[in-house]
Amino acid sequence: MYFKTIDFSKFSSIKVGVPIEVLMLERGDEIPQDRLIIGHANNLLVSLNPPPLMMLSKDFSFMELEDEVLTVGCATPTGKLLSFAKKNDLVGFEFISKLPGSIGGMVAMNAGVKSYEIFNILDAIKIDGVWVEKEKIEHGYRFAKLHGVATEVRFNIKRGFSKVLLEELVTLRSNQPKTASAGSAFKNPEGDYAGRLIEEVGLKGVRRGAMQWSEVHANFLVNHGEGTFEDAKYLIDLVKKRVLDKFGVELIEEVQIV
Ligand SMILES: Cc1cc2nc3c(=O)[nH]c(=O)nc-3n(C[C@H](O)[C@H](O)[C@H](O)COP(=O)(O)OP(=O)(O)OC[C@H]3O[C@@H](n4cnc5c(N)ncnc54)[C@H](O)[C@@H]3O)c2cc1C
């Protein structure tokens, strides 16, 4: 293991944060229990004082296909897995397109689009060095209780990658803002959309500093440049308060604030 200084104002997809020393884990290292594991920071809002952080090094970026079982290291970028699935004609991976991050981040968030989620297609996850079957892992809409560091994921694969579905999903997401963000800021409450509620309380397009509730898609908190954690947090708290006051709905952040 070794330390690396990561500037979150450059590394994170929302471009907010400061340079921080992050512990990089290598193959064979004992996994520390007193640090928070992060992936590729596409769903993170990093404060000025985060807990000690760690990340998987490139040692954990690999894919192995053997006897119809695909094993993927958790530092593998999602784009690489999508290309691999396309090339090897593997069905079920189409939704990963335009879903930035690492495989570790994907399984921890149970990331997905519409009814397609990573837990639908995976078989088991190696957590803190032990393979755990997915049925034994509590998971649901945008969460999975891993209770440790995921280093590898196993998929039982079937052939038949669908280019039609891929195109459909790409089109579906063409309305997303192009400005820096961490994807959806809030989870959709049951039977409703966080974006609709943000619009209803009049906060779509509202800006503080360089941070803004997107005019394109209200549930995206975007950064126009030098956005700060403080401004981001202010806008998040403002939405939560207004939506609670007006609708009695407690919005839950999808973006992980650390
Ligand atoms: C433009 C844009 C669009 C997006 N659209 C979608 C979408 O449609 N659907 C969707 O679900 N998400 C979406 N996201 C969010 C993001 O793509 C996913 O949440 C992704 O899975 C995050 O991966 P990451 O590696 O960046 O994880 P990070 O953001 O670094 O971490 C996310 C969480 O995972 C945990 N974690 C990371 N790695 C591990 C590990 N190895 N073991 C245990 N826990 C770990 C972290 O502690 C943290 O809680 C979008 C993001 C952006 C920027």
Ligand as a Chemical Component Dictionary entry (heavy atoms), coordinates in Angstrom:
data_LIG
# 
_chem_comp.id                   LIG 
_chem_comp.type                 NON-POLYMER 
_chem_comp.pdbx_formal_charge   0 
_chem_comp.three_letter_code    LIG 
# 
loop_
_chem_comp_atom.comp_id 
_chem_comp_atom.atom_id 
_chem_comp_atom.alt_atom_id 
_chem_comp_atom.type_symbol 
_chem_comp_atom.charge 
_chem_comp_atom.model_Cartn_x 
_chem_comp_atom.model_Cartn_y 
_chem_comp_atom.model_Cartn_z 
_chem_comp_atom.pdbx_ordinal 
LIG C1  C1  C 0 -23.163 12.119 -15.232 1  
LIG C2  C2  C 0 -23.465 11.022 -14.247 2  
LIG C3  C3  C 0 -24.565 10.182 -14.473 3  
LIG C4  C4  C 0 -24.863 9.168  -13.567 4  
LIG N1  N1  N 0 -25.953 8.366  -13.809 5  
LIG C5  C5  C 0 -26.236 7.356  -12.953 6  
LIG C6  C6  C 0 -27.338 6.480  -13.203 7  
LIG O1  O1  O 0 -28.062 6.603  -14.180 8  
LIG N2  N2  N 0 -27.581 5.482  -12.317 9  
LIG C7  C7  C 0 -26.804 5.296  -11.223 10 
LIG O2  O2  O 0 -27.071 4.362  -10.468 11 
LIG N3  N3  N 0 -25.758 6.116  -10.949 12 
LIG C8  C8  C 0 -25.456 7.128  -11.792 13 
LIG N4  N4  N 0 -24.403 7.961  -11.528 14 
LIG C9  C9  C 0 -23.616 7.767  -10.301 15 
LIG C10 C10 C 0 -22.377 6.884  -10.481 16 
LIG O3  O3  O 0 -22.141 6.641  -11.841 17 
LIG C11 C11 C 0 -22.548 5.544  -9.774  18 
LIG O4  O4  O 0 -22.978 5.673  -8.455  19 
LIG C12 C12 C 0 -21.216 4.758  -9.791  20 
LIG O5  O5  O 0 -21.483 3.429  -9.483  21 
LIG C13 C13 C 0 -20.198 5.330  -8.808  22 
LIG O6  O6  O 0 -18.989 4.610  -8.926  23 
LIG P1  P1  P 0 -17.626 5.189  -8.342  24 
LIG O7  O7  O 0 -16.563 4.187  -8.558  25 
LIG O8  O8  O 0 -17.378 6.524  -8.892  26 
LIG O9  O9  O 0 -17.961 5.229  -6.771  27 
LIG P2  P2  P 0 -17.711 6.426  -5.724  28 
LIG O10 O10 O 0 -18.521 7.600  -6.130  29 
LIG O11 O11 O 0 -16.270 6.648  -5.529  30 
LIG O12 O12 O 0 -18.330 5.785  -4.401  31 
LIG C14 C14 C 0 -19.718 5.560  -4.283  32 
LIG C15 C15 C 0 -19.989 4.726  -3.025  33 
LIG O13 O13 O 0 -19.470 3.414  -3.204  34 
LIG C16 C16 C 0 -18.619 3.044  -2.119  35 
LIG N5  N5  N 0 -17.554 2.205  -2.700  36 
LIG C17 C17 C 0 -16.777 2.509  -3.779  37 
LIG N6  N6  N 0 -15.933 1.506  -4.056  38 
LIG C18 C18 C 0 -16.172 0.529  -3.146  39 
LIG C19 C19 C 0 -15.600 -0.761 -2.911  40 
LIG N7  N7  N 0 -14.607 -1.256 -3.671  41 
LIG N8  N8  N 0 -16.088 -1.503 -1.875  42 
LIG C20 C20 C 0 -17.074 -1.016 -1.082  43 
LIG N9  N9  N 0 -17.653 0.202  -1.260  44 
LIG C21 C21 C 0 -17.204 0.969  -2.274  45 
LIG C22 C22 C 0 -18.122 4.364  -1.548  46 
LIG O14 O14 O 0 -17.807 4.255  -0.176  47 
LIG C23 C23 C 0 -19.325 5.282  -1.760  48 
LIG O15 O15 O 0 -20.245 5.126  -0.700  49 
LIG C24 C24 C 0 -24.061 8.981  -12.420 50 
LIG C25 C25 C 0 -22.947 9.826  -12.200 51 
LIG C26 C26 C 0 -22.652 10.836 -13.102 52 
LIG C27 C27 C 0 -21.464 11.708 -12.854 53 
# 
loop_
_chem_comp_bond.comp_id 
_chem_comp_bond.atom_id_1 
_chem_comp_bond.atom_id_2 
_chem_comp_bond.value_order 
_chem_comp_bond.pdbx_ordinal 
LIG C1  C2  SING 1  
LIG C2  C3  SING 2  
LIG C2  C26 DOUB 3  
LIG C3  C4  DOUB 4  
LIG C4  N1  SING 5  
LIG C4  C24 SING 6  
LIG N1  C5  DOUB 7  
LIG C5  C6  SING 8  
LIG C5  C8  SING 9  
LIG C6  O1  DOUB 10 
LIG C6  N2  SING 11 
LIG N2  C7  SING 12 
LIG C7  O2  DOUB 13 
LIG C7  N3  SING 14 
LIG N3  C8  DOUB 15 
LIG C8  N4  SING 16 
LIG N4  C9  SING 17 
LIG N4  C24 SING 18 
LIG C9  C10 SING 19 
LIG C10 O3  SING 20 
LIG C10 C11 SING 21 
LIG C11 O4  SING 22 
LIG C11 C12 SING 23 
LIG C12 O5  SING 24 
LIG C12 C13 SING 25 
LIG C13 O6  SING 26 
LIG O6  P1  SING 27 
LIG P1  O7  DOUB 28 
LIG P1  O8  SING 29 
LIG P1  O9  SING 30 
LIG O9  P2  SING 31 
LIG P2  O10 DOUB 32 
LIG P2  O11 SING 33 
LIG P2  O12 SING 34 
LIG O12 C14 SING 35 
LIG C14 C15 SING 36 
LIG C15 O13 SING 37 
LIG C15 C23 SING 38 
LIG O13 C16 SING 39 
LIG C16 N5  SING 40 
LIG C16 C22 SING 41 
LIG N5  C17 SING 42 
LIG N5  C21 SING 43 
LIG C17 N6  DOUB 44 
LIG N6  C18 SING 45 
LIG C18 C19 SING 46 
LIG C18 C21 DOUB 47 
LIG C19 N7  SING 48 
LIG C19 N8  DOUB 49 
LIG N8  C20 SING 50 
LIG C20 N9  DOUB 51 
LIG N9  C21 SING 52 
LIG C22 O14 SING 53 
LIG C22 C23 SING 54 
LIG C23 O15 SING 55 
LIG C24 C25 DOUB 56 
LIG C25 C26 SING 57 
LIG C26 C27 SING 58 
# 
